[in-house]
Amino acid sequence: MSLVIAGERSGAGKTTVTIALLAYLIRRGLNVQSFKVGPDYIDPMFHAFVTGRPCRNLDPVLTSESYVKKCFSRHIQDVDYALVEGVMGLFDGVSRKNQESGRHDTNFDRDTRINYRKEEGNYDFSFASTAHVAYLLNLPVLFVIDCSRLSGSVAAIAHGFRSFNPELKFAGLVLNRVASDRHLELLQDALKPLNLPILGVLRRDEAVTIPDRHLGLIPAEELPNLHAAIDKLADLAAVSFDWEQLLPLLAATRNEGGEGSEQLSGTHSLPSGIITQKDDVVNSLGKQFGVRIAVARDRAFNFYYQDNLDLLEELGAQLVFWSPLDDLVFPDNVQGLYFGGGFPEVFAQKLSGNVLIREAVRSAIFSGMPTYAECGGLMYLCDSIVDFDGNSWPGVGVLKTAAAMGKRLTLGYREAVAVRDSSVLTALDEVWGHEFHRSHLTVEPSNPVYHSWRYGKRGEVEAVAEGWGVCRVHASYLHLHWGARPDIPARFLQQSADFDCKGVLGDRESELDFFI
């Protein structure tokens, strides 16, 4: 069946509970597939670190309701257990207004829409909320409550969330940050009339907190003691959860060749040290493009949706993972560049100091190599990155602007229309993406890639010009999930296949000798 791990708000403890459950299951030698509701990149990194399998994002805004169901079904076919980590509070999502005409609404499934505002009960699913995804997948909710400042009121919270929409199924509760035996007794007494099982109790313990910074949790690859922390969470889970009741609820229900079972996890997709099966990808799209794509992947660039990488491979691309941070040699014989998001601002000095690679990237781009760059990748291609201390570090220098860090967080879903052709889109293509950054550009593009609107506000506010299209570069703050749009990676690979990479970087051995 599987469970959805939800909370009453952000910070209730969903991620800690999820990682603890995953760690315990893996310790027992079980195969587990995890999922994450929403557009987040960092929580899935922790999931993958624990399970050794890519975590899959379930986001009906960035993809579609149909894709969410297919993705879930597809990736539980070869596992024993599965769980879904929610996003924010259980009912926190986005408001969606019906559109009258045009392609604006085609990303959503016309045949599966439901009226989220029920006429009789007046209860609501916000679109793309944890509740919405739980409803789509017909999965029960394991509800996490932060009890650090609660006693008897915990019952009102649990009752309110359970009764808000009777169509949702609640498996039980996890009481988080419980202070003492007496505190637990008060919580149990208050909850007893609800007949809602308490399936877990986690005591208040600052030692199990995962550190964070300006965009959320610090990614798994930057935490040297993470193995020890995961072991501690597995120990905690062993004694904190009612496994006799939980294990049957977490068991995955497989299809026998059912919908979505044709595509499994990718072959070149996990962090270093994690091994996946070579035969996981079934060629459902047809290997149309035999090209090599250089994918920047290191501590500075690690925001990638696994499904995007899978689609590139299924279309025939060979993904060459490399590090603009640490490598001294640009990848051989590549015909396209893919820079994901991440934290280039944290590593700006080292990225800037790797002059050989910056020059090689600039040379490749100005030679016409198709390049796709999101958020952190866009920042790296700028003339400079200005860090939080005001220090300016030279970037690749393809985009004639600077990416300057600030206090203001830009966050939210976006609707966008391409106003020009690029390496991944054609003019008038419509996409749904997500922004999440604290940097801004000192000079805006004069010939932008997109006109974009905050999600649900098209027609009410003026469009924002966004994205750069220098040479054959598509660089934007907008993160895209290609799951429901395989035409996007197909166009990128077609553009790359048309590029002749021979001689692009000249005599690399002499260049390396010069910089060393």
Disulfide bonds with the S-S distance in Angstrom:
none
